[in-house]
Amino acid sequence: MQAANANGAETGATDDFVTVYVGETLFGLAIERVHDVFVPSGVTPVPLAPAEIVGLLNLRGRVVTAMSLRRRLGLPDAEAAADGKVDPKMAIGLEQAGETFALVVDGVGEVLKLGADSREAVPINLDPRFRNLATCVHRLDGRLLVILDVDALLGFTAAGAKAA
Amino acid sequence: MDDLLREFLTESGEHLDTVDAELVRFEQDPNNETILRNIFRLVHTIKGTCGFLGLPRLEALAHAAETLMGRFRDGLPATSASVTLILLTLDRLKAILADLEATGTEPAGSDDDLISALERMAEGSGAPMPAAAPPPAPEIVLPDPVVRELKPGEVSLEDLEAAFLAAAGPDESDFAAPPPAPIQAAVHEAPKAAIRAEPAPGEAEPARAEKAEGSENGEATAAATKNQTIRVSVDTLEHLMTMVSELVLTRNQLLEIARRHEDSSYKVPLQRLSHVTAELQDGVMKTRMQPIGNAWQKLPRVVRDLSAELGKQIELVMVGAETELDRQVLEVIKDPLTHMVRNSADHGLESTADRVAAGKPARGTIRLAAYHEGGTITIEIADDGKGLNLAAIRKKAVERGIASQADVDRMTDAQVAKFIFDAGFSTAAAVTSVSGRGVGMDVVKTNIETIGGLIDIATTAGRGTTFTIKIPLTLAIVAALIVRAGEHRFALPQVAVLELVRVDAGAQRVERINGAPVLRLRERLLPIVSLTGLLGQAAAGAETEQAGFVVVAQVGRERFGILVDEVFHTEEIVVKPMSVKLRHIPMFAGNTILGDGAVVLIVDPNGVARQVAQGIQGSGGHAESDVDEETEVADAKTTLLVFKGGQGSFKAVPLSLVTRLEEIECAKVEWLGGRALIQYRGRLMPLVPADPAITIKSEGTQALVVFSDGERAMGLVVDEIVDIVEERLDIEIAAERSDLIGSAVLRGRATDIINIAHFLPLAYDDWARGMKRPEQVSTILLVDDSAFFRDMLSPVLKAAGYRVVTAASADAALATLQADPQIEVVVTDLEMPVRSGFDLVAAMRRAEPRLAGLPVIGLTGAIGADAVERARSLAINDLVAKFDRSGLIAALAEINAAAVSKAA
């Protein structure tokens, strides 16, 4: 990590990313888009909603639509979800078109400052769901960071969700 | 766009609306000086501001209109023509303003037409005026007691005018003539202005310039008024409203916490907070309130125009214009109200001649009234016309199949009247002979219902019709019933709730008709829908329906019960819109945060009602259909195999013709003499593509539809087998291709129906030929009302070696039989509209011996005991199920054999 930070500092042009993980994979979200990091609780499921939507929750008096990154990526719910009632661990508050969404993830990491030197294009052999949502991949020490496109992430419609 | 311009736009829009209304009043009451003054002043303000902002087009128009109005003031009679001209000018002004609002600049264009017309109108009649003008002026001004005291800081109208005269450069020449007299006269009336005894134009210019500027605020010039009202953008108010809503929610949460904790030190400040919040909420709600008169402003003009257009005398009476309601609600009802007033004028009121003949006053009245009633606003739109023609509506409802004759006879007049709200129920045709624009009353109803309103009609023949609309004061906060269904809580808006009924396994229990739950409620059956079922949650079904609550709800005419597991309490909830990602779900109107901080979904009664109605249609159809309908349905429905063939298009073939569906390994396809074959059940089966665009795959598997006849089989090569559907078959376009019979809509998709007769010869050159038994060629008359079956069966019969003549009805069949002596066998569908196959056979049996003796094969959808009985009594040789091809061929062969043996 330090190497990455150091590199970023040298090249000058760096971007900040909030890292989150789902299973073993590390994802990055542009920090400008992240408004909040919180523990989601009291999620009200919405019947008949697209599968990606976990439900609605009350974030300091605002109703926020919670969306599961796992389901969005086509991954199964976490193992403990066998009874369907596992509490999501963390959520990221994102905003799009004046509406707040909560992206439910397995965990939140740190904020990384990354430069262009570690950036790679999205490998073409990735699952299309990943490919459509990712903008690029960063090589970190010992692991890879997939940068997600927040607009693509939130840019699903009812119909699209069904098709996916 | 700068603020000044924006303010000008808002203000001018308001002024023009007022002028619209005032002009119509003035036309009716041309001697009312106050109205004229008001109009004059408003137009003047607009003109002045336009000059100030550099909007020449608007200024020139306003100026021309003002000049004409100046003539009115000088005594020119306000004729209908001149008022119309001014109204037209106002419309043009509005159009320009709209453009200005959209683009920020005055649109290019010329208004010479209107300006010259206005000038002509002003001068034409005004030709003798220059001389006549001075004398009448004092006459008008003197009896004027209405001039109110000027408030501090206010300037008299005349001052303003003088200021404008002095200031307005390009207009000077036009204005030079008329004004001096009125100014002088008026000055004596206005005590404050009298200080300046001789305000000749050109004097005291600096002072006037100031005042001219002040006049831009029109009526609000008065300093006192100015300080009391400010313009606030709607966004600011909306934001404030949202914040207060949040505050209410937070307070609710605090109260909930306080209820659980015994610590009383919180209680007092919390009480105080609660109080303040409530007042704040009230206060903010008030800022959203607007008088309903704002929605009515355009109506006098609408009625005036309609009155001229329809040649009816119409008076519009408006009561309670000051009644306030939420501006969001106001926006929604604005158009429906206009629609309804138009409708009353157009269809409700009779023509003047009819009114006089009926002994009513020649002038028809439309009365618009609004008042508060409980938590709702009631708006009435009443006309004193002839009332709805209920008999015609009843007839129309039956014709359109909305209700049965029995239903209609049982309904009360009020219920019948509500039919006019049904979509497509043309009020013009049903209610009046006056044709006109068919105003969609269904749209009116929908609009009102979306905001939780109700609409009712009362009508008395010859006395008129009254529409009563009840709408909630506001949409932002509603009373809702909190219920539990399954594991979750939901909010049900209370406006839709009529009552609650507890149901259990005992006396009040939910019964089922063909699976559809219903409840006996005061000797009436109420359709029930379970909320968990509706929301597709765990279908705990049976046991939950044993105990729980039924929320009896009503939406429009539809009354239904929503089954929930538990009812908690009612709560004032703040409606928050659904996320864009969830807005497509019709079942929810929004969501809210409850006192305990939980988010709950607000169930939309309209959405539920639609689901209930669909459910009722589905199950009710079965329950009500009597025998006739049942057979009709069976008759009309055909089971079809749908497959994809060629360029992704959908094709279908009646399933009854299909022997088997197969998927074969492409490697097994053999080619002999350019034809694809496959070894199939020990024989070679030719493969024929269902569409020229299909090529037989060379690897993988290939889907086949196998048709067989006796020992021969053919494999129709298709891209993919899609589905088997049972649908009413309506062949819409007769295709020009011999491989297709036509196209039909199946499951909402255009689908080609293929003609198997086309493919059989492709597989076996001799399929048709080989079957022919030349010594036995007999002619068959095929009678079927469905073109599809005629087309389907003819090739089959032809392939079996018969000559086929077809007829589409019993009557046509009889005619054909008379004309064609070669017909030896009749194959007829027994279920046909008008005259059935039985009737046909009965007629044949009664006819001449040749026909009476003809063998008949009956085709029927369902062979029942009484059909067999009837067939026997009519000496029908055989009954064959409609799709049983081989049965039909066998029956024909039997008849032939019998005939041959008889002949021998």
Contacts between the chains, C-beta under 8 A, distances in Angstrom:
chain1	res1	chain2	res2	distance
A	42	B	597	6.8
A	42	B	598	5.7
A	42	B	599	7.2
A	44	B	488	6.5
A	44	B	591	7.8
A	44	B	598	6.5
A	44	B	599	4.4
A	44	B	600	6.4
A	44	B	601	6.9
A	45	B	488	6.9
A	46	B	582	5.8
A	46	B	585	7.3
A	46	B	588	7.6
A	46	B	601	6.4
A	47	B	535	3.5
A	47	B	536	5.7
A	47	B	537	5.7
A	47	B	585	7.9
A	47	B	587	7.4
A	47	B	601	8.0
A	48	B	535	6.3
A	48	B	536	5.8
A	48	B	585	4.8
A	48	B	587	6.3
A	49	B	581	7.7
A	49	B	582	5.5
A	49	B	585	6.5
A	50	B	581	6.8
A	53	B	581	6.3
A	53	B	582	6.8
A	55	B	599	7.9
A	56	B	579	7.6
A	56	B	591	5.7
A	56	B	599	4.4
A	56	B	601	7.5
A	57	B	599	6.1
A	58	B	593	5.2
A	58	B	597	5.4
A	58	B	598	7.0
A	58	B	599	5.1
A	61	B	246	4.7
A	61	B	249	5.8
A	61	B	250	6.1
A	61	B	593	6.7
A	62	B	246	7.9
A	63	B	576	5.2
A	63	B	579	7.9
A	63	B	591	5.4
A	63	B	592	7.8
A	63	B	593	6.5
A	63	B	599	5.5
A	65	B	579	4.0
A	65	B	581	5.9
A	65	B	582	6.8
A	67	B	581	7.9
A	97	B	580	7.3
A	99	B	579	6.0
A	99	B	580	6.4
A	101	B	579	7.7
A	156	B	581	7.4
A	157	B	581	7.6
A	158	B	581	7.1
A	158	B	584	4.4
